[in-house]
């Protein structure tokens, strides 16, 4: 049985993984439209990033479910890498950039959740 914190983290990982799987299938299904409006490079970048984050999310979720000793470290690394990727894509590729304050608050809350839960559960090895 998982702790409440581990369950929340797993739900967060699974929801982001599902989101990226949806992004992957959408970018493949609407490739022609993406190329028409955003260009081939952006469409390719979208497909690749969705595939990478889908695989990364699946690996993190698997490591949490299997209670691997390195799951907490992988989760923290993936959370920070996802944050960096998200902000790079948002700042350099998206135009316009709506709801900036909301995104900052949501991003900080997710990072705080990951940090707090990992710090609390790491000492008890509940992964």
C-alpha positions in Angstrom: 0.0 0.0 0.0 1.3 3.4 -0.9 1.4 6.4 1.3 -1.0 9.3 0.5 1.9 11.4 -0.8 3.1 8.6 -3.0 -0.4 8.2 -4.4 -0.6 11.9 -5.1 2.7 11.8 -6.9 1.7 8.8 -8.9 -1.6 10.5 -9.9 0.4 13.6 -11.0 2.9 11.5 -13.0 0.1 9.5 -14.6 -2.0 12.5 -15.5 1.0 14.3 -17.2 1.9 11.0 -19.0 -1.7 10.7 -20.2 -1.6 14.4 -21.3 1.6 13.8 -23.3 0.2 10.6 -24.9 -2.8 12.7 -26.0 -0.4 15.3 -27.4 1.5 12.6 -29.3 -1.5 11.1 -30.9 -2.9 14.6 -31.7 0.3 15.7 -33.2 0.4 12.6 -35.4 -3.3 12.8 -36.4 -3.3 16.6 -37.1 0.2 16.7 -38.6 -0.9 18.3 -41.9 -2.7 21.0 -40.0 0.3 21.6 -37.7 2.6 21.9 -40.7 0.2 24.3 -42.4 -0.1 26.7 -39.5 3.1 26.2 -37.5 5.6 24.8 -39.9 7.3 21.4 -40.3 9.9 22.0 -37.7 7.4 22.9 -35.0 5.2 19.9 -35.9 8.2 17.6 -35.6 9.4 19.2 -32.4 5.9 18.7 -30.9 5.7 15.1 -31.9 9.2 14.3 -30.5 8.7 16.1 -27.2 5.3 14.4 -26.7 6.9 11.0 -27.4 9.9 11.7 -25.1 7.7 12.9 -22.2 5.3 10.0 -22.7 8.1 7.5 -22.4 9.7 9.4 -19.4 6.4 9.5 -17.6 5.9 5.8 -18.1 9.3 5.0 -16.7 8.8 7.3 -13.7 5.3 5.7 -13.1 6.8 2.2 -13.4 9.6 3.0 -11.0 7.1 4.3 -8.4 4.8 1.3 -8.8 7.7 -1.1 -8.5 9.0 0.8 -5.5 12.5 1.2 -7.0 15.1 2.8 -4.7 15.9 5.4 -7.3 12.3 6.3 -8.1 12.4 9.4 -5.9 15.6 10.8 -7.5 14.2 10.1 -11.0 10.9 11.8 -10.1 12.7 15.0 -8.9 15.0 15.0 -12.0 12.0 14.5 -14.3 10.0 17.2 -12.5 12.8 19.8 -13.0 13.5 18.7 -16.6 9.8 18.9 -17.4 9.7 22.4 -15.9 12.7 23.6 -17.9 11.3 22.1 -21.1 7.9 23.6 -20.5 9.2 27.1 -19.9 11.6 26.9 -22.9 8.7 25.9 -25.1 6.4 28.5 -23.6 8.8 31.3 -23.9 10.3 30.5 -27.3 7.6 28.7 -29.3 4.2 29.9 -28.0 2.7 33.2 -29.1 0.8 34.7 -27.4 1.5 33.5 -23.8 -1.9 33.7 -21.9 -2.4 33.0 -18.2 1.2 33.6 -17.1 0.5 34.0 -13.4 -1.7 30.9 -13.3 1.0 28.9 -15.0 3.7 30.1 -12.6 1.5 29.3 -9.6 0.5 25.9 -10.9 4.1 25.0 -11.8 5.4 26.1 -8.4 2.7 24.1 -6.6 3.5 21.0 -8.6 7.2 21.4 -7.8 6.5 22.0 -4.1 4.3 18.9 -4.1 7.0 16.8 -5.6 9.7 18.2 -3.3 7.6 17.9 -0.1 6.4 14.4 -0.9 9.8 13.1 -1.9 11.5 14.7 1.2 8.9 13.2 3.5 8.7 9.7 2.0 12.4 9.3 1.1 13.3 8.7 4.7 10.7 5.9 5.0 11.4 4.3 1.6 7.8 4.0 0.6 8.5 3.9 -3.2 
